[in-house]
Amino acid sequence: FWLLCSIVEDLLPHYYDSEGMVGAQIDQTVLEALIERHIPALNAHLERLSFSLVGVTMRWLLSLFLDVLRLETALCVLDTLFFTGRNDILLQTALALLHHIADDVLRADDTATVKRLLHSWLQMATPHTLLDTVHS
């Protein structure tokens, strides 16, 4: 209980718990800009497929990745969040996940394949591969 309180009150931006979840919407906009800047080919391909990452990545951020990554990997994300005290680690983690899977997604011809690839890669992500990318 106290860890949850600390996360919500001390580590996450206070606007996350505001009416309309303005903070989560802001983070989604920032993440979209980061994807466009750092992984432009992925961004263009997803636009061609009319695939919106918002529905996927919103869940990642709101659950602090606990709902989507293997427990060992998700706990490493939380450890990094606690250690650094910087909530931007969540955006960096999302960007790292997308960076790792970008080549496979670029070969996908439809949205169902993109969803399947994202889900399977999240289950295979290890702390080592994920955090190496986040910190590079």
Secondary structure, DSSP 8 states (H G I E B T S, - for coil): -HHHHHIIIIIS-GGGGSGGGHHHHHHHHHHHHHHHHH-HHHHHHHHHTT--SHHHHHHHHHTTTTTTS-HHHHHHHHHHHHHH--THHHHHHHHHHHHHHHHHHHT--SHHHHHHHHHHHHHH--HHHHHHHHT-
